[in-house]
Amino acid sequence: MSGDRVATKDEAKAASAAPGALVTLATAEKQDVPVTVQVNGSVVSLNSVDLRPQVTNTVSAVHVKEGQFVKEGQLLFTLDDRNDQANLARARAQQKKDEATLADLERQYKRSQELLAQNFISKSASDATLSQLDAQRAAVAADRAAVQSAQVALGYATLRAPITGRIGAVNIYPGTLVQPTLSLVTITQLDPIAVSFPVPEGNLQDLLAAARTRAKVEALVTGRREPLFGTLDFVDNTVDPQIGTVRAKAVFANADQSLWPGQFVNTRITVRMLNGVTVVPAAALMMLSDGASLYVVDAERNAARRQVKVLHTFGTRVAVSGVAPGEQVVIEGSQNVRPGGKVRIDVKAPAGPAGSGGAPGNGTTGVTPGSAASSDIKPARERA
């Protein structure tokens, strides 16, 4: 392949003179690799309301207990409404009085029209009656507005739940004087609920594409065996420049209250799928000054160093380009291999598939210091 490095004559001569290096091989495989982001997230409520009174008044009754689940529209508190009831009654009485006067003026105006047609009264007299009628109609309209205002004021005496959710601590009792600056109770929506989590900015475009398709998000809760599944619902419009992440949010059904606001959970989302890529053990990679490379061994057991491009690292395996599926790569003993030289296969550790380089990963972590991959990389750097 074009990435193969041609050994010089001196290297080939030295390689042929030296005994073959003892190595362990693995077979490169072709498979579909999901690009998964796994980070810690926090549970947040989609809706939380701090309930406050709109008037200064005295509490007459408390209809709920702290920690209770309430439905939207459920009665929570009742304030002293005696003064508001009196104001409403007075406004209604005034409306009835003005409506009676209006009815009388309408009859007078109708009679004046009949007399005017018979020339028994002047036009100015009929117009004066009409003016009184118009003024009384306006008075009745004002009375209706006063009644509505009194009804609104009376409505402030009853406080109902604006959303469905769970109420917090209740420190209000009958007889307590409350005012608009005092919070009576906090109602928090629990079903559905959201999980907020940061995603590295390198995955931003993949994350936006996943949001358009409403990708599935897993939440791993401590003490629960099975993960919870939600839907990616929101990607923030700004990347945090200090930590290089963008905030995302997923919505979960939470009928059994497995998720609680403020709780930390492990979230996992597949933002992209690499289809039909070549996968090798991470232990085969050597990070040299000219980039990532590995040793490929042919049927005659000749080793050739080949530069590769790392596409994605997951667990103890790496998706790369530059290696064909089925080729044998060195995963142990690469520090003793010379380009173009012979190798000896360790019979105690026969060649296996790409996944035999270590325990299967979870698809989210890369090569970590102290792993098999990093221990093989260090001698290669020193050799380079």
PyMOL commands that set and color helices and strands:
alter all, ss='L'
color gray80, all
select helices_A, chain A and resi 9-17+82-117+123-155+201-212+282-284+334-336+354-357+372-383
alter helices_A, ss='H'
color red, helices_A
select strands_A, chain A and resi 21-27+29-44+48-51+57-62+69-70+75-79+158-160+165-167+177-178+185-188+193-200+216-220+228-240+245-252+264-281+286-288+291-297+303-307+309-314+317-321+328-332+343-345+352-353
alter strands_A, ss='S'
color yellow, strands_A
deselect
rebuild
show_as cartoon
